[in-house]
């Protein structure tokens, strides 16, 4: 999220520390999935809509319904975050990041044992 203040960051043979602001935004949008410690779910969107939101900004997204099923939330897709347990909210955040089909997944804190 932050820019490097010194040194060089190379990912997939690309020096991302030298990217201009718009290039860096595009790189984050298309190549990186983020899972935040506090999930950052949109409270007035359902679990499915939260995942769909992320898929609208990338080139080759995965199917939101398929990913939600893989994290065990097929029966909770139409629930809002306030209707989900903390673990279910965490799985929505994981599904949202994975649905972007990123090259790199960055997690604020390690997740518990969730099998995909």
Residue pairs with C-beta under 8 A, 6 or more apart in sequence:
1 34
3 17
3 24
4 17
7 17
8 15
8 17
8 18
9 15
9 16
9 17
10 16
11 31
11 103
11 104
12 31
12 103
14 27
16 24
16 27
19 27
29 57
29 58
30 58
30 59
30 102
31 102
31 103
31 104
32 102
32 103
32 104
32 105
32 106
33 96
33 97
33 98
33 100
33 102
33 104
33 105
33 106
34 97
34 105
34 106
34 107
34 108
35 93
35 94
35 97
35 105
35 106
35 107
35 108
35 111
36 93
36 108
37 108
37 109
39 81
39 89
39 90
39 92
39 93
40 93
41 50
41 81
41 89
41 92
41 93
41 96
42 49
42 50
42 53
42 81
43 80
43 81
43 82
44 80
45 53
45 80
46 77
46 78
46 79
46 80
47 68
47 73
47 76
47 77
47 78
47 79
47 80
47 81
47 84
47 88
47 92
47 95
48 64
48 65
48 68
48 77
48 78
50 81
50 92
50 96
51 64
51 67
51 68
51 92
51 95
51 96
51 99
52 64
53 96
54 61
54 96
54 97
54 99
54 100
55 61
55 62
55 64
55 99
55 100
57 100
58 100
58 101
58 102
60 101
61 99
61 100
61 101
62 98
62 99
62 100
62 101
63 99
64 95
64 99
65 74
65 77
67 95
67 98
67 99
68 74
68 76
68 77
68 92
68 95
70 95
70 116
71 91
71 92
71 94
71 95
71 114
71 116
72 91
72 114
73 88
73 91
73 92
73 95
76 83
76 84
76 88
79 88
81 89
81 92
84 92
87 112
90 111
90 112
90 114
91 114
94 111
94 114
97 105
98 105
98 116
